[in-house]
Amino acid sequence: MKTPDFLVLGSGLAGLSFAALMAKAGRSVRLIEAHEFPGGYGHSFVLANKYKFNAQLHYAWDCRPGEPVHRLLEALGIADEISFDFFDSAGFDRMRAPGIELDVPFDYQLLSQRLCDLFPSHKSNIQAFIRLIPWTGRSLNRYGGSMRKSGVGDKAIAFAKLRKYLRATLQDVFDEHNLPLEASLALLHVTAESRLFLCMGGTSAWLSLRSL
């Protein structure tokens, strides 16, 4: 059996992205996966023969022309074959729990305002936490961007800022901002869909896309 140019362990989104790009470039790739299905968090499963669940991925960010996901699809020659449905920017997700009703908007300032209305006594802490989310995204952009667009100095600065959270859990960041349990529960879902979560353990797929 011929030795491949690349051996990829795991067919999650990062592994699939890298393997597809290398294959498209004419390199030989062997992809190994322990699970019965490829895709990592990008697949769904059925229980009791009727209830369908997603493993994790239910939103895809950065899909517009010029953004990372679209650039990946372009590089693979399939951008025209895949379309995306855009959610309501004023409330793409709805959270309902005892005493909490929150429609999650795209705009971080509006999100901050809605959370502060829910938890007015923690206004300053919530605002500081929300500011951290786009800040993390900007730092990831600088760290993971193409070397042609982002020099070594910019990457070093970005990494120095990001390393504080590379081994942090969400609870660590909640505790740092002294957020109450109720606000943490509301922010848990918001944060899991953001680049702050990517910084704290899900960077591989993001950086693979950003390097295009």
N, C-alpha and C positions, 0 to 999 in steps of 0.2 A: 504494500500500500504506500503510495507516494506521500511523503511528508508535506503537509500544507504550508503555505507561507505564514498563515496565522491560525492559531488554535484559540478559540473563544470559549471560555467556560461560563455557561449561563446564557439563556436566551431572553433575558429581560430587555427593556427598551434600549439600554445602553449597548448591550451585547448585539442585539439585532441591528441597531443603527450602524455600529462599527463594521459588523460582518457584511451588511448590505453594501456599504460604501466601498469596502475593500474588494468585494466581488465585482461591483460595478467598474472598479478601476482595473480589473483584469487579474487580480491576485486570487490565489486559491485559499479557501477558508474552510475550516472544519468547526462546526458549532456543536457543543455538547450541552445537553440539558437533562437534569435528573427528573424533572416533572414530566407528566404525560402530555402536557401542552406547552408550546412556546409562548412567550409574551410577558412572563413575569406578572406584574400587577396589571398588565393590559389585557387580561382575559376575563371572561365571566364563567360562572358555573351554576348548575341547577341542583337544587335539593328537593327531595320528595317528588321528583319528576314533574314539578310544576312551578317552583319558586326560583326565579333567576336572580343572581346576585353578581355584582362586579367585585373583582378581587381588591381593587383600590381605585384605579384610574377611572374617573367619570367626568373630568374636565381636561381639556388640552389648551394650554396657554401658548401665546407667541406663534399663532398660525397664519397671521396676515402676511401678504407679500413683503419680502425683505426681512421677515423675522425668522428665528431659528428653525422652527418646524417646517415652515414653507421652504426654506433654503435646503433642508435635508431632502424633502420631496422633489425639489427641482434637481438636486444633484443625482437623485436616483431615476430621474426621468418620468416621475409619476405624479407630478404636481397637478396636472390637468385631469387626473382620474379621481382625485379625492377632494371632496368639498366639506366645509365645516358649517354647522349651524351656530349662530351667535345668540347668546343668552341676553336677557333683559339687563342692560347695564345699570338700571336703578335697583335691581334686586334679583340677581341671577340665582341666588339660593335663599331658601327660607328656613329659618330655625325656629322651632316652637318647643318650649319647655315650660314647666310651671313658673310663672312670673317673668318669663322671657319670650319676647316676640321680636325677631330681628330678621329683616330682609337685607341680605348682604349685597352691597353695590360694588361696582368696579372701582369707583373713586374712593381713595383712602381717606380723604378729608371728610367726605360724607359718612363713611363707615365710622370714623372717629367720633363724629357728631352723634350718630345713632347710639353708639356704645356709651358715650358720656351721658346721653339722655336716660339710658337704662341704669347706669351706675354713677350718678352725679358726684358722690363723695369720693370717687376714685378718678376724677377727671384728668388730673395731671399725669398720673401713672399710665392711664389708658392712652393718652396722647403720645407719651414717650414710647410706649410699646408699638403703637401703630406706625410711628415715624421710622421705627427699626425695620419694618417690612420692606418699603421701597428702597431704603438705604442698603439693605442686604442685596436686593436685586441689582442695584447699580454697581455694587462691589463685585458681584458675580459676573456681571457683564464685562467689567474691566479685567477680572482675573481670567475668565474663560474665553475672552474674545480672541480673534485671530491676531497673531503676532504682528501682522502687517498694520493692523489698526490700533493695537495696544502694545506698547513697548515693554521691555523688561522692567523698567522703573515703575510703570503703572501697575504691572502685575504684582510686583513686590509690595507696593503700597496697599493694593487691594487685599493681598493675602494677609498682610499684617493686621488689617482690620477684621478680616473674616476669621482668623484663627481662634479668636476668643470664643466663637460659637461652634467650631468644628466638632467638638466633643460634648457640647452641651445638649441637654434634653430640653423639650418644651417646658417642662416643669422648672428647670433651672432658670430659664428666661422669665417665666411667670414670677418666680420668687424674686428675681433680681428687680422686677418692677413692682413688687409688693401688691400683686393683683389678688383680689378676693376669689374664693372658690367659684362663685357664681359667674364672675367675669371671665375666669379662666375657662370654664366650660363653654361659654359663648365664643371665646377666642380660639379654643382648641381647633374647631372646625375651620375657622377662617385662616388660621396659621398653617394648618395642614395643607391647604390649597395654595400656599404662598411660597415665595422663594426663601423665606426664613427657614421653612422646613427643608428645602433643598440644601441650604447651607449646613444644616445640622445632621446630614446623613444621606441625602439623596442627590449629591452633586454629580455623580458619574454621567448620567444620561444628559444632564444639562450641559456639562462641559464638553461632552462629545458633540452636541449640537452647536454650541457656541464656537467651536473650533473650525466650523465650515467657512 
